[in-house]
Amino acid sequence: MTVAVLDHTRDRSARSNSSGAALSLRDVGKSFGAHRVLEGITLDIEAGEFIAIVGRSGCGKSTLLRLLSGLDTTTAGSIAVDRMTDGWRDAVRLMFQEPRLLPWQHVIKNVEVGLSGVLSRVERRGAAEQALAGVGLHGRGRDWPMLLSGGQKQRVALARALVSHPRLLLLDEPLGALDALTRIEMQTLIEQVWQEKGFTAIVVTHDVAEAVTLADRILLLEDGAVAMDLCVDLPRPRLPGDQHAAAIEGILLKRLLRR
């Protein structure tokens, strides 16, 4: 087991053919009026990495994700995706805690919302059906959202995020409202599609066990800054109760519970 400040050399060869986006943040800050939320965030994220961001409520986790999605702009510093400071937002998709499905549209139409660009009706339908099959919902396209369970709704939201083949997928506590068993199933699904598609993934979560289960690397934010940058060098899949995973969880919890 390795628990340390990140060493990028461990997986570089494995990610050389990744379709994900590489990110570079330099002295990024964000303020809302006089209230400073983020300050001095400097990070390098490799193409195809899975990053988890943890921290106490109000530490700036979701704000950082909104900056990476392009929903908000920085008040200091710069963000570059594949060395571009502009023109990269079409390669990014954001998945929220709530599925945010359109109740008046069938499941297939909800997935098609995630498509951009000029596509024929047949192409849109085919892409949406393929995305649904990829998240285990083959044949459910004509269902109404109200007929789906919470986990199934999140699968639709994941399909909507993936249908346009993003190079960077951002997940803002996407499993927080699910029951324990459904949450484990969704963690497994997210890990599987990440491995298959090769995109870069960044998830915000309050659950340190979830962070250790999913991530190559965990960033702990405190007061708008990176207080910890941990490498999770454990084989996949990571099973609940693993002693090495528990040791990493202990390191994170000790810091989070520090007064």
C-alpha positions in Angstrom: 0.0 0.0 0.0 1.1 3.5 -0.8 -0.3 6.6 1.0 1.7 9.6 0.1 1.9 12.9 -1.6 1.1 12.1 -5.2 3.8 10.5 -7.4 2.6 10.8 -11.0 5.0 8.3 -12.3 3.2 5.2 -10.9 0.5 5.1 -13.7 1.8 7.3 -16.5 2.4 4.4 -18.9 -1.1 3.0 -18.2 -2.7 6.3 -19.1 -0.6 7.1 -22.2 -3.5 6.2 -24.5 -6.3 7.8 -22.3 -9.0 9.8 -24.1 -9.3 12.0 -21.0 -8.3 15.6 -20.6 -5.3 16.8 -18.7 -5.9 19.8 -16.3 -3.6 22.4 -15.0 -4.7 24.9 -12.3 -2.4 27.7 -11.4 -3.0 29.8 -8.3 -6.8 29.6 -8.7 -9.0 31.7 -6.5 -12.7 32.4 -6.2 -14.4 35.1 -4.2 -18.0 36.2 -3.9 -17.8 39.8 -3.0 -15.7 40.0 0.2 -16.1 36.3 0.9 -13.1 34.2 -0.3 -14.0 30.6 -1.1 -10.9 29.3 -2.8 -7.3 30.7 -2.8 -4.0 29.6 -4.3 -5.2 26.2 -5.8 -2.3 24.9 -7.9 -2.8 21.3 -9.3 -1.9 19.1 -12.2 -4.2 16.3 -13.1 -3.2 13.7 -15.7 -5.4 12.6 -18.5 -7.5 9.6 -17.4 -7.0 10.1 -13.6 -9.8 9.6 -11.2 -9.7 12.3 -8.5 -11.9 12.6 -5.4 -12.3 15.9 -3.5 -13.3 15.7 0.1 -13.6 18.2 3.0 -15.9 19.8 5.5 -19.0 21.6 4.3 -18.2 25.1 3.0 -14.6 24.3 2.2 -15.0 25.1 -1.5 -15.4 21.6 -3.0 -18.5 22.3 -5.2 -17.2 25.8 -6.0 -14.0 24.2 -7.4 -16.1 21.8 -9.5 -18.2 24.7 -10.9 -15.0 26.4 -12.0 -13.8 23.3 -13.7 -17.2 22.9 -15.5 -17.2 26.5 -16.7 -20.4 27.4 -14.7 -18.4 29.9 -12.8 -15.3 31.9 -13.6 -12.2 32.4 -11.5 -11.4 35.6 -9.7 -7.7 34.8 -9.7 -5.4 32.4 -11.5 -6.0 30.2 -14.5 -7.4 26.8 -15.5 -6.2 25.0 -18.6 -7.6 21.8 -20.1 -5.1 20.2 -22.5 -3.1 23.4 -22.3 -6.1 25.5 -23.5 -7.5 28.2 -21.3 -10.5 28.8 -23.6 -12.6 26.5 -25.8 -12.5 23.4 -23.6 -15.9 23.5 -22.0 -17.6 21.4 -24.7 -15.4 18.4 -23.5 -16.7 18.6 -20.0 -20.0 17.3 -18.4 -21.3 17.7 -14.9 -23.4 15.2 -13.0 -25.3 16.5 -9.9 -26.6 14.8 -6.8 -30.2 15.1 -8.1 -30.9 13.4 -11.4 -32.6 16.5 -12.7 -34.6 14.6 -15.3 -37.4 16.2 -17.3 -40.6 14.5 -16.0 -42.6 15.2 -19.1 -40.1 13.5 -21.4 -39.4 9.8 -21.8 -36.0 8.4 -20.5 -34.6 8.3 -24.1 -35.3 12.0 -24.6 -33.7 12.9 -21.2 -30.5 11.2 -22.4 -30.7 13.0 -25.8 -30.6 16.3 -23.9 -26.9 15.6 -23.3 -26.1 15.6 -27.0 -24.7 18.7 -28.7 -23.8 19.4 -32.3 -25.6 18.7 -35.5 -27.0 15.2 -35.4 -29.9 13.6 -37.3 -32.8 12.3 -35.3 -31.7 8.7 -36.0 -28.2 9.5 -34.8 -29.4 11.1 -31.6 -31.7 8.1 -30.9 -28.9 5.6 -31.6 -26.4 7.4 -29.4 -28.9 7.7 -26.5 -29.9 4.0 -26.8 -26.2 3.0 -26.7 -25.6 5.2 -23.6 -28.6 3.7 -21.8 -27.3 0.2 -22.6 -23.9 1.2 -21.2 -25.4 2.0 -17.8 -27.6 -1.2 -17.6 -30.9 0.3 -18.8 -31.3 -1.3 -22.2 -34.9 -1.2 -23.3 -36.0 1.4 -20.8 -35.9 4.3 -23.1 -39.7 4.6 -23.4 -40.3 4.6 -19.7 -41.3 7.8 -17.9 -38.9 9.0 -15.2 -41.5 8.6 -12.5 -41.5 4.9 -13.0 -37.8 4.6 -12.1 -36.1 4.0 -8.8 -33.6 6.5 -7.4 -30.7 4.4 -8.6 -32.2 4.0 -12.1 -32.7 7.8 -12.3 -29.1 8.3 -11.5 -28.2 5.8 -14.2 -30.2 7.9 -16.7 -28.3 11.0 -15.5 -25.0 9.2 -16.0 -26.0 8.1 -19.5 -27.0 11.7 -20.3 -23.5 12.9 -19.1 -21.7 10.2 -21.1 -23.7 10.2 -24.3 -21.6 13.1 -25.8 -18.3 11.2 -24.9 -16.9 13.8 -22.5 -13.2 13.9 -21.9 -13.7 15.3 -18.4 -16.6 14.1 -16.2 -17.3 16.0 -13.0 -19.6 14.4 -10.3 -21.0 16.6 -7.5 -22.0 14.2 -4.8 -23.9 12.1 -7.3 -24.7 9.2 -4.9 -25.4 11.1 -1.7 -29.2 10.5 -1.8 -29.0 6.7 -2.5 -29.4 3.9 -0.1 -26.3 2.0 0.9 -26.6 -1.0 -1.5 -27.6 1.1 -4.5 -24.7 3.4 -3.7 -22.3 0.5 -3.9 -23.8 -0.6 -7.2 -23.5 2.9 -8.6 -19.9 3.2 -7.5 -19.1 0.0 -9.3 -20.9 1.2 -12.5 -19.0 4.6 -12.4 -15.7 2.8 -12.0 -16.5 0.4 -14.9 -17.5 3.1 -17.4 -14.5 5.2 -16.4 -12.2 2.3 -17.1 -14.0 1.5 -20.4 -14.2 5.1 -21.7 -10.9 6.5 -20.4 -12.2 10.0 -19.5 -10.8 12.0 -16.6 -13.1 11.9 -13.6 -13.4 14.3 -10.6 -15.9 13.5 -7.9 -16.9 15.6 -4.9 -18.0 13.5 -2.0 -18.5 13.7 1.8 -17.9 10.0 2.1 -14.3 9.2 2.6 -14.9 5.4 2.0 -16.4 6.3 -1.4 -13.4 8.5 -2.2 -11.0 5.6 -1.4 -13.1 3.1 -3.4 -13.1 5.2 -6.6 -10.1 7.5 -6.7 -6.5 7.2 -7.8 -5.9 10.4 -5.8 -7.7 12.2 -3.0 -7.6 16.0 -2.5 -8.7 17.2 0.9 -9.7 20.9 1.0 -9.6 23.1 4.0 -10.5 26.8 4.1 -10.4 26.9 0.3 -6.9 25.4 -0.1 -5.5 21.9 -0.7 -4.5 20.6 2.7 -3.8 17.0 1.6 -3.0 15.3 -1.7 -3.0 11.5 -1.3 -2.2 8.8 -3.7 -4.4 5.7 -3.5 -2.2 2.9 -4.9 -4.5 0.0 -4.4 -5.7 -2.7 -6.8 -9.2 -2.5 -8.3 -11.9 -3.3 -7.6 -11.6 -2.2 -4.0 -13.7 -4.3 -1.6 -15.5 -2.9 1.5 -13.5 -3.7 4.6 -10.1 -3.9 3.0 -7.5 -3.1 5.7 -5.4 -0.9 3.4 -8.3 1.1 2.2 -9.4 1.5 5.9 -5.9 2.9 6.7 -6.3 5.6 4.1 -9.8 6.4 5.4 -8.3 6.7 8.9 -5.8 9.3 7.7 -8.5 11.4 6.0 -10.9 11.2 8.9 -8.2 12.1 11.4 -7.6 15.3 9.5 -11.3 16.0 8.9 -12.2 15.6 12.5 -9.4 17.7 13.8 -10.6 20.7 15.7 
